[in-house]
Amino acid sequence: RISLSNNDSGTGNTVFGKNAWAGAIAASSAADYNTAIGDNALDNFGDDGVSSHSSLNTAIGYNAMGGGHATVGNNRGYENVAIGTNVLGGATADTVSITGYGNVAIGVDVMRLVYNAASNVVIGKEAGLALLGGSENVALGANAMDAMAGDVDTDTVNNGHRNIAIGKDAMGAVNAGSHNTATTDDNIAIGNDALLGASFSSSDLDLVGNIAIGSQALDATGANA
């Protein structure tokens, strides 16, 4: 598929690659200024009637932003940059809508399960792999912050916000789990395995406001948040 804004129904879209934007291109009159390059890139994004939605995305690579809800228009994320394989929702289930915005995801399997995360910068193989709905996080390094999922319920606060993880596996096992009020917010982890943590499971724990600098610093915080 090749489209240089001449055979889709939106404005200013650039589409290049097998199956790129294939699921949405006929129904996306309000999805504008997107760039989709690569097999299955931006596949299921479409028009939900709001002009800013599903617009201003850049998806480059196999299956970049290629997953999400099977209903075109339910995936309405905008202003995202996704570069790499399976990044930013490439593995999000077809029953889950991708509505995140303002994210930058670069690498392989970076933020691959996302649904409504916003304003995150995540770079590195499998960094932020399970990040579902967190916001304003920065993760740099392979597997950094790769377990911070929280719960898929949109009324919870446990998805992780305003964390900085730099280094391989930094905050790599931190996950607030399924308790609605558990939190993993405002932490800084710099170094291999720094603030490694673990899942809180169903416990109401808080991992908030910590600074861990150095290899393996505060790496056993899972049960002692």
Secondary structure by P-SEA (a helix, b strand, c coil): cccccccccccbbbbbccccccccccccccccbbbbccccccccbbbccccccccbbbbbccccccccccccccccccbbbbcccccccccccccccccccbbbbbccccccccccccbbbbbccccccccccccbbbbccccccccccccccccccccccbbbbccccccccccccccccccccbbbbccccccbbbbcccccccccccccccccccccccccc
